[in-house]
Amino acid sequence: MKKVIVIHYDEIGTKGANRPDFEKAFLNDIKRRFKNLRAQDIWGRILVFLEKENTFDYKRILKQTPGVATFGSGYFLDKDVSIDKIGEFAIALFDSAHPTNFAVRVKRVDKSVSGTSQEFERKIGEHIFEYFNKQIPVKLSGPEFLVAVEFLHKGILVYRKEKGIGGLPVGVSGKAISLLSGGFDSPVATYRLIKRGVIPVGAHFHGMPKTSPKAIEKVMEISRILSNYTGDFDLYLIPTLDAMQEIAKKVPDKLRLIILRRFMMRVVNNLANQVDAKAIITGESVGQVASQTLANLGAIAEASKLPILRPLSGDNKNEIINEAREIGTHDISAQPHDDTCSLFVPKHPETNAKLKEVLEAEALYDIDKLIKYALENTELKKINYVDPKI
């Protein structure tokens, strides 16, 4: 018998010729997170072998690992153990847990095992039910406590099965620049693209010294949380005050926010070339604020040569805030701060921008000079992934 963590991957199983590359990337990410333990890809699942009594929070680690469909801790048993012995190890999974119901799911990878999956589920379920004096009922649909038993060719897995966050392994989709403002939206948008295999490179536009350093501190803390999902996280701090002041002097009031956003797009397009990023991530949601009407989004996007990914475009604010709670960024984003764009919003912003008018307004100031200044004075902050104590 060996104690193990069992990890099943999500979409990788649906991939074609590139599936081995996805599997390798996923296994490497698991090894990085459990670097002091042996991790091995066996029969379409990854086993992490626990060689001593571990007290670390493996659930937190795996609930922050993109690509994980399901996971759980349990036992790797010899192939020839009896059904009663399997039942005993299934009972041991409950330990100090007191669920209100449970279910057993059996999978026979080794089809030579005598008996059907349903027969094994009934026998193991009865063993558990009787042990707990019939106080914990079976619930076949949506059980609180799910016991998984998998008959493999070289052994039997018995473990408690829980749901992961799914998606694709970190890095398989390449890099993208993520515009992080410190609010609720951009961290959630970044998280969604992380789950699609994207490595985000953070970019925060600040108005220092006119804006508070706390805005930068917020974004750095958000980046630390995102690093739990990605590993080490690069955050670029880009000065915007000179551009804001120049735009405010020369651009019509109603267009200045759109012009500022176009300036940001041009800057991050340049930054993307430096870090080999292939797209830009924003937290924009259609109709949420004045700059996010379809006409304005189009006028802003025209300034970018790279595709702009807007994973929140169809979400409302409540949906975004609820997801921020789930990923751990909510409380930080909820702290008040003087966001660069919010300080720049005119009293009567344009909501139906005409590209011709936008381009005419943009020609009123030296955008290339300000882009050059912003890039030359950009500061890189490296947010290091904090290894769990294993």
C-alpha positions as CSV (number, residue, x, y, z in Angstrom):
1,M,0.0,0.0,0.0
2,K,1.2,3.5,-0.8
3,K,-0.3,6.8,0.0
4,V,-0.9,8.9,-3.1
5,I,-2.5,12.0,-4.5
6,V,-4.5,11.1,-7.7
7,I,-4.8,13.8,-10.4
8,H,-6.9,13.6,-13.5
9,Y,-6.4,16.2,-16.2
10,D,-9.2,18.0,-18.0
11,E,-9.3,18.9,-21.7
12,I,-5.9,17.3,-22.6
13,G,-7.6,14.0,-23.2
14,T,-9.5,15.5,-26.1
15,K,-6.4,16.7,-27.9
16,G,-5.0,15.1,-31.1
17,A,-1.4,15.0,-32.2
18,N,-0.3,17.7,-29.7
19,R,-1.7,15.7,-26.7
20,P,1.8,14.5,-25.7
21,D,3.1,18.1,-25.5
22,F,0.1,19.0,-23.3
23,E,0.6,16.0,-21.0
24,K,4.3,16.9,-20.6
25,A,3.5,20.5,-19.8
26,F,0.9,19.4,-17.2
27,L,3.2,16.9,-15.6
28,N,6.0,19.5,-15.4
29,D,3.6,21.9,-13.7
30,I,2.6,19.3,-11.1
31,K,6.3,18.5,-10.5
32,R,7.0,22.2,-9.9
33,R,4.2,22.5,-7.4
34,F,5.1,19.2,-5.6
35,K,8.9,19.5,-6.2
36,N,9.9,17.5,-3.1
37,L,7.7,14.5,-4.1
38,R,7.7,12.0,-6.8
39,A,5.1,12.6,-9.5
40,Q,4.4,10.1,-12.3
41,D,2.0,9.9,-15.3
42,I,0.4,6.5,-15.0
43,W,-2.4,5.2,-17.2
44,G,-3.8,8.6,-18.0
45,R,-3.6,10.1,-14.5
46,I,-0.8,11.6,-12.4
47,L,0.1,10.0,-9.1
48,V,2.0,12.0,-6.5
49,F,3.5,9.6,-4.0
50,L,3.5,10.6,-0.4
51,E,6.5,9.1,1.2
52,K,5.9,10.4,4.7
53,E,3.0,11.8,6.8
54,N,2.3,15.1,5.0
55,T,0.3,17.9,6.6
56,F,0.5,20.4,3.7
57,D,-2.7,21.7,2.1
58,Y,-2.7,19.8,-1.2
59,K,-6.2,20.8,-1.9
60,R,-5.3,24.5,-2.1
61,I,-2.4,23.7,-4.4
62,L,-4.6,21.6,-6.8
63,K,-7.5,24.0,-6.7
64,Q,-5.1,26.5,-8.1
65,T,-3.7,24.3,-10.8
66,P,-5.1,24.8,-14.3
67,G,-5.8,21.6,-16.2
68,V,-6.9,19.6,-13.1
69,A,-10.3,18.0,-13.7
70,T,-10.5,16.0,-10.5
71,F,-8.1,15.1,-7.7
72,G,-8.0,13.4,-4.3
73,S,-5.7,11.8,-1.8
74,G,-5.9,8.1,-0.9
75,Y,-4.2,4.7,-1.5
76,F,-2.5,2.7,-4.2
77,L,-3.2,-0.9,-3.3
78,D,-1.8,-4.2,-4.7
79,K,-3.8,-5.6,-7.5
80,D,-4.8,-8.8,-5.6
81,V,-6.4,-7.3,-2.5
82,S,-9.9,-8.4,-1.5
83,I,-13.1,-6.4,-1.9
84,D,-13.3,-6.3,1.9
85,K,-9.8,-4.8,2.1
86,I,-10.8,-2.2,-0.5
87,G,-13.8,-1.4,1.7
88,E,-11.6,-0.9,4.7
89,F,-9.3,1.6,2.9
90,A,-12.4,3.4,1.6
91,I,-13.6,3.8,5.2
92,A,-10.2,5.2,6.1
93,L,-10.7,8.0,3.7
94,F,-13.4,9.4,5.9
95,D,-11.0,9.9,8.8
96,S,-12.4,13.0,10.7
97,A,-14.9,13.9,7.9
98,H,-18.6,13.7,8.8
99,P,-20.4,14.0,5.5
100,T,-24.2,13.9,5.3
101,N,-24.1,11.5,2.3
102,F,-21.7,9.6,0.1
103,A,-21.4,7.6,-3.1
104,V,-18.9,5.1,-4.6
105,R,-17.7,5.3,-8.2
106,V,-15.8,2.4,-9.7
107,K,-13.8,2.4,-13.0
108,R,-12.2,-0.7,-14.4
109,V,-9.3,0.3,-16.6
110,D,-8.2,-3.4,-16.3
111,K,-11.2,-5.1,-17.9
112,S,-9.9,-8.5,-16.8
113,V,-11.1,-7.8,-13.3
114,S,-14.0,-10.2,-12.5
115,G,-17.2,-8.4,-11.9
116,T,-18.9,-5.2,-13.1
117,S,-18.4,-1.7,-11.9
118,Q,-21.9,-1.6,-10.5
119,E,-21.3,-4.7,-8.5
120,F,-18.2,-3.3,-6.9
121,E,-19.9,0.0,-6.2
122,R,-22.7,-1.8,-4.4
123,K,-20.4,-4.0,-2.3
124,I,-18.0,-1.2,-1.3
125,G,-21.0,1.1,-0.6
126,E,-22.6,-1.5,1.7
127,H,-19.3,-1.9,3.5
128,I,-19.2,1.8,4.3
129,F,-22.9,2.1,5.0
130,E,-22.7,-0.7,7.6
131,Y,-19.5,0.5,9.2
132,F,-21.2,3.9,10.0
133,N,-24.2,2.2,11.4
134,K,-26.4,3.2,8.4
135,Q,-26.1,6.9,9.6
136,I,-24.6,8.2,6.3
137,P,-26.9,7.5,3.4
138,V,-25.9,6.9,-0.2
139,K,-26.7,9.7,-2.6
140,L,-25.9,8.8,-6.2
141,S,-26.4,12.2,-7.7
142,G,-24.2,15.0,-6.5
143,P,-22.8,13.3,-3.3
144,E,-21.0,15.4,-0.7
145,F,-18.3,12.7,-0.3
146,L,-17.3,10.7,-3.4
147,V,-15.2,7.6,-3.0
148,A,-13.4,6.7,-6.3
149,V,-12.1,3.2,-6.9
150,E,-10.0,2.5,-10.0
151,F,-8.8,-0.9,-11.1
152,L,-5.6,-0.4,-13.0
153,H,-3.4,-3.0,-14.6
154,K,-0.8,-2.9,-11.8
155,G,-2.8,-1.9,-8.8
156,I,-6.0,-0.3,-7.4
157,L,-6.6,3.3,-6.5
158,V,-8.9,4.2,-3.6
159,Y,-9.3,7.9,-3.0
160,R,-11.7,10.7,-2.3
161,K,-12.5,12.5,-5.5
162,E,-12.9,16.3,-5.7
163,K,-13.4,18.8,-8.5
164,G,-10.5,20.9,-9.9
165,I,-10.7,24.2,-11.9
166,G,-10.3,22.5,-15.2
167,G,-8.9,24.1,-18.3
168,L,-5.5,23.7,-20.0
169,P,-2.0,23.5,-18.4
170,V,-0.1,26.7,-17.8
171,G,1.9,27.9,-20.8
172,V,0.6,25.7,-23.6
173,S,-1.1,28.7,-25.3
174,G,1.8,31.1,-25.1
175,K,2.0,34.6,-23.5
176,A,-0.3,37.6,-23.5
177,I,0.0,41.1,-22.0
178,S,-2.7,41.5,-19.3
179,L,-3.8,45.1,-18.4
180,L,-4.1,45.0,-14.6
181,S,-5.9,48.0,-13.1
182,G,-6.4,46.8,-9.5
183,G,-10.2,46.6,-9.8
184,F,-12.4,43.5,-9.9
185,D,-12.4,42.9,-13.6
186,S,-8.9,42.6,-14.9
187,P,-7.8,39.9,-12.4
188,V,-10.8,37.7,-13.2
189,A,-10.2,38.2,-17.0
190,T,-6.5,37.2,-16.5
191,Y,-7.6,34.1,-14.5
192,R,-9.9,33.0,-17.2
193,L,-7.1,33.1,-19.8
194,I,-4.7,31.4,-17.4
195,K,-7.2,28.5,-17.5
196,R,-6.9,28.5,-21.3
197,G,-3.1,27.8,-21.0
198,V,-2.0,31.5,-21.4
199,I,0.9,32.9,-19.4
200,P,0.0,36.4,-18.5
201,V,2.5,39.2,-18.4
202,G,1.1,42.0,-16.2
203,A,1.1,45.6,-17.3
204,H,-0.1,48.4,-14.9
205,F,-0.4,52.0,-16.0
206,H,0.1,54.4,-13.1
207,G,-0.1,58.1,-12.7
208,M,2.6,58.5,-10.0
209,P,3.2,60.9,-8.3
210,K,-0.4,62.2,-8.9
211,T,-1.8,58.8,-7.9
212,S,-1.2,57.0,-4.6
213,P,1.5,54.2,-4.4
214,K,-1.2,52.1,-2.8
215,A,-2.7,51.5,-6.3
216,I,0.6,49.9,-7.3
217,E,0.7,47.9,-4.0
218,K,-2.8,46.5,-4.8
219,V,-1.7,45.4,-8.3
220,M,1.4,43.7,-6.9
221,E,-0.7,41.9,-4.3
222,I,-3.2,40.8,-7.0
223,S,-0.2,39.6,-9.1
224,R,1.0,37.5,-6.1
225,I,-2.4,35.8,-6.0
226,L,-2.3,35.1,-9.7
227,S,1.1,33.6,-9.3
228,N,-0.5,30.8,-7.3
229,Y,-2.1,29.7,-10.6
230,T,0.8,30.5,-13.0
231,G,4.1,30.3,-11.1
232,D,6.5,33.3,-11.2
233,F,4.7,36.4,-12.5
234,D,6.2,39.4,-14.3
235,L,4.5,42.8,-13.7
236,Y,5.5,45.9,-15.7
237,L,4.7,49.3,-14.1
238,I,4.3,51.9,-16.8
239,P,4.2,55.7,-16.1
240,T,1.3,57.4,-17.7
241,L,1.2,60.9,-16.2
242,D,3.0,62.7,-19.0
243,A,0.6,61.2,-21.6
244,M,-2.4,62.1,-19.5
245,Q,-1.3,65.7,-19.1
246,E,-0.5,66.0,-22.8
247,I,-3.8,64.5,-23.8
248,A,-5.7,66.7,-21.4
249,K,-4.1,69.8,-22.9
250,K,-4.6,69.0,-26.6
251,V,-7.5,66.5,-27.1
252,P,-11.2,67.4,-26.9
253,D,-12.6,66.6,-23.5
254,K,-15.1,64.0,-24.5
255,L,-12.5,61.9,-26.4
256,R,-9.6,62.0,-24.0
257,L,-10.3,58.6,-22.2
258,I,-10.6,56.9,-25.6
259,I,-7.3,58.5,-26.7
260,L,-5.6,57.4,-23.4
261,R,-6.8,53.8,-23.9
262,R,-5.4,53.9,-27.5
263,F,-2.1,55.2,-26.1
264,M,-2.1,52.2,-23.7
265,M,-2.7,49.8,-26.5
266,R,0.2,51.2,-28.5
267,V,2.5,50.9,-25.5
268,V,1.6,47.3,-24.7
269,N,1.9,46.3,-28.3
270,N,5.5,47.5,-28.1
271,L,6.0,45.7,-24.8
272,A,4.5,42.5,-26.3
273,N,7.2,42.5,-29.0
274,Q,9.9,42.6,-26.2
275,V,8.4,39.7,-24.2
276,D,7.1,37.6,-27.2
277,A,3.5,38.0,-26.2
278,K,0.9,37.2,-28.9
279,A,-2.2,39.0,-27.5
280,I,-3.6,41.5,-25.0
281,I,-6.0,40.7,-22.2
282,T,-8.4,43.3,-20.8
283,G,-11.2,43.2,-18.3
284,E,-13.6,45.1,-20.5
285,S,-17.3,44.2,-20.4
286,V,-19.7,45.5,-23.0
287,G,-21.8,48.4,-21.7
288,Q,-20.3,48.4,-18.2
289,V,-18.8,51.9,-18.4
290,A,-18.8,54.7,-21.0
291,S,-15.6,53.6,-22.7
292,Q,-17.0,50.1,-23.2
293,T,-19.7,50.6,-25.7
294,L,-19.3,48.7,-28.9
295,A,-18.3,51.8,-30.9
296,N,-15.7,52.8,-28.3
297,L,-14.3,49.3,-28.0
298,G,-13.8,49.3,-31.7
299,A,-12.1,52.7,-31.8
300,I,-9.7,51.5,-29.0
301,A,-9.0,48.2,-30.6
302,E,-8.0,49.9,-33.9
303,A,-4.8,51.1,-32.2
304,S,-3.7,47.5,-31.6
305,K,-2.0,45.2,-34.1
306,L,-2.4,42.3,-31.7
307,P,-5.7,40.6,-30.9
308,I,-7.5,41.8,-27.8
309,L,-8.9,39.1,-25.6
310,R,-12.0,40.2,-23.6
311,P,-13.2,37.1,-21.7
312,L,-15.6,39.2,-19.6
313,S,-17.3,40.9,-22.5
314,G,-20.7,39.2,-21.8
315,D,-20.6,39.2,-18.0
316,N,-22.3,41.6,-15.6
317,K,-20.6,43.1,-12.5
318,N,-22.1,40.7,-10.0
319,E,-20.9,37.7,-11.9
320,I,-17.4,39.2,-12.1
321,I,-17.3,40.0,-8.3
322,N,-18.5,36.5,-7.4
323,E,-15.7,35.0,-9.4
324,A,-13.2,37.4,-7.8
325,R,-14.2,35.9,-4.5
326,E,-13.6,32.4,-5.8
327,I,-10.1,33.1,-7.0
328,G,-9.0,35.2,-4.0
329,T,-8.7,38.7,-5.5
330,H,-12.0,40.2,-4.2
331,D,-10.8,41.6,-0.9
332,I,-7.8,43.3,-2.5
333,S,-9.7,44.7,-5.4
334,A,-12.4,46.0,-3.0
335,Q,-9.9,48.4,-1.3
336,P,-10.3,52.0,-2.5
337,H,-7.7,53.3,-4.9
338,D,-7.2,56.1,-7.4
339,D,-7.3,54.3,-10.6
340,T,-5.5,56.1,-13.5
341,C,-8.4,55.9,-16.0
342,S,-11.1,56.8,-13.4
343,L,-9.2,60.0,-12.6
344,F,-9.2,60.8,-16.3
345,V,-12.9,60.3,-17.0
346,P,-14.5,63.6,-18.4
347,K,-17.9,64.8,-17.3
348,H,-19.5,63.9,-20.6
349,P,-17.5,61.1,-22.2
350,E,-18.1,60.0,-25.8
351,T,-20.2,56.9,-26.0
352,N,-20.4,56.5,-29.8
353,A,-16.9,57.3,-31.0
354,K,-16.3,57.9,-34.7
355,L,-12.9,56.6,-35.8
356,K,-12.3,59.6,-38.1
357,E,-12.8,62.0,-35.2
358,V,-10.6,59.8,-32.9
359,L,-7.7,59.8,-35.4
360,E,-8.0,63.6,-35.9
361,A,-7.8,64.1,-32.1
362,E,-4.9,61.7,-31.8
363,A,-2.9,63.7,-34.4
364,L,-3.0,66.7,-32.0
365,Y,-0.2,65.4,-29.8
366,D,3.2,63.6,-30.3
367,I,2.1,60.1,-29.4
368,D,5.4,58.4,-30.5
369,K,7.4,60.6,-28.2
370,L,5.2,59.7,-25.2
371,I,5.3,56.0,-26.0
372,K,9.1,56.1,-26.1
373,Y,9.2,57.9,-22.8
374,A,6.7,55.4,-21.2
375,L,8.7,52.4,-22.4
376,E,12.0,53.8,-21.3
377,N,10.8,54.5,-17.8
378,T,8.8,51.2,-17.3
379,E,9.8,49.2,-14.3
380,L,9.7,45.4,-14.1
381,K,8.6,43.8,-10.9
382,K,9.2,40.0,-10.6
383,I,6.6,38.3,-8.4
384,N,8.0,35.0,-7.2
385,Y,5.8,32.0,-6.7
386,V,5.8,31.0,-3.1
387,D,6.4,27.2,-2.8
388,P,4.0,25.5,-0.4
389,K,5.6,23.8,2.6
390,I,5.7,20.2,1.6
